Amino acid sequence: MAISLESGAAGISFVLLDDEKMEQYNTLKPLYFIGKDPREFALEFGNEDPIKEMISLAAINAICQHVMRQVSFEVESAIDSLGLLSVSAGDRIGMVGLFSGLVKTIRNAGAELIVIEKNEQLIKKFPDLPITLDATKLKTCNKILCTSTTILNNSLDEILSFCSSDAFVSIIGPTAGYFPDPLFARGVDVVGGRVIKDGAQFLQLLSEGKRWGDATQRTCFQKKTYASII
């Protein structure tokens, strides 16, 4: 889901929908959104309907990125794809949501890995990976790499409740395009997402199924250096 504002700011949200929701998703039309106040959609966040949640978080991201533009907010750029975990031998990494492209990097560093998933089919699909549905396994991990999709599927609070109080927690993914203050307040250390530099270009690339390229920029907010505008 992506929403672009008149100012050129835009927001993304992403979640894997259940099959029974696909028909409802496919009936969405851009004309329904044109001319609407994005706050109307943003204030619906917390709705149990996953499609409304997608729309709402995309609107929240777009609004936040509009504010970033208006106040010339300095966005911290991404430094690495592992959310600044600084993985090394002896670490036990809890990966919430399968980031398959990062598994090799973690293993090459000599760290132990455990993957927490909601999709049981992935256990059968990737028998060589340590995938489990049991989120309590995070209690033994000293570093956590968590998908930002947990915000959309309402599992983040539960995930954080299973993390050790001294664990380093990074939340990453394109859905994290908002100000990170609420996550830092919950004990998260790093929030890595994306901001849209050119909303019109981004929507065009998205409609053509092309890579986002220069239309977006990776971000990586750190709790220890973050200067809030709130």
Buried (B, 14 or more C-beta within 10 A) or exposed (E): BBBBBEEBBBBBBBBEEEEEBEEEEEEEEEEEBEEEEBEEBBEBBEEEEBBBBBBBBBBBBBBBBBBBBEEEBEBBEBEBBBBBBEBEEEBBBBBBBBBEEBBEBBEEBEBBBBBBBBEEEBBEEBEEBEBBEEBEBBEEBBBBBBBBBBBBBEBBEEBBEBBBEEBBBBBBBBBBBBBBBEBBEBEBBBBBBBBBBBBEBBBEBBEEEEEBEEBBBBBBBBBEEBEEEE
